[in-house]
Amino acid sequence: MIDLTAPEHETSAIVDEAAAWYFENFRTVERPIVPSLRGRFGLSNHQAIVVIRQVTLMRARAA
C-alpha cells in the first residue's frame, strides 16, 4: 500500500469525488470536459484527465 502524504491524499479525495460526479452526470456535463471539471472542482489539467480516465474505465466495466 502506498503511504499518501496529506496533499496527495487531499488530491486523491477530490479526484475521486469529481469522478463520482462525472460518472453520474456523464451525459449532461458541459463540454469541453477538462475545463468543466477544472471549474467545478478546482482541479489541475492532469487531475481532470485522471478523472476522465477513471470514468472511462468505470463506464467500460459497467457496459
C-alpha angles and dihedrals in degrees: 000000000000116000107226121208117224097266092045091050092050090049091050092050094051091046090051091048092049091047092052091049094046092048090054094044100036096128097045104038114119115256136260087056102203095059090042093054092043092053097044099043105020093242128162118241089258093051091049090052090049088053091051091049092049092049092046089056092044092052092047091052091047093053 
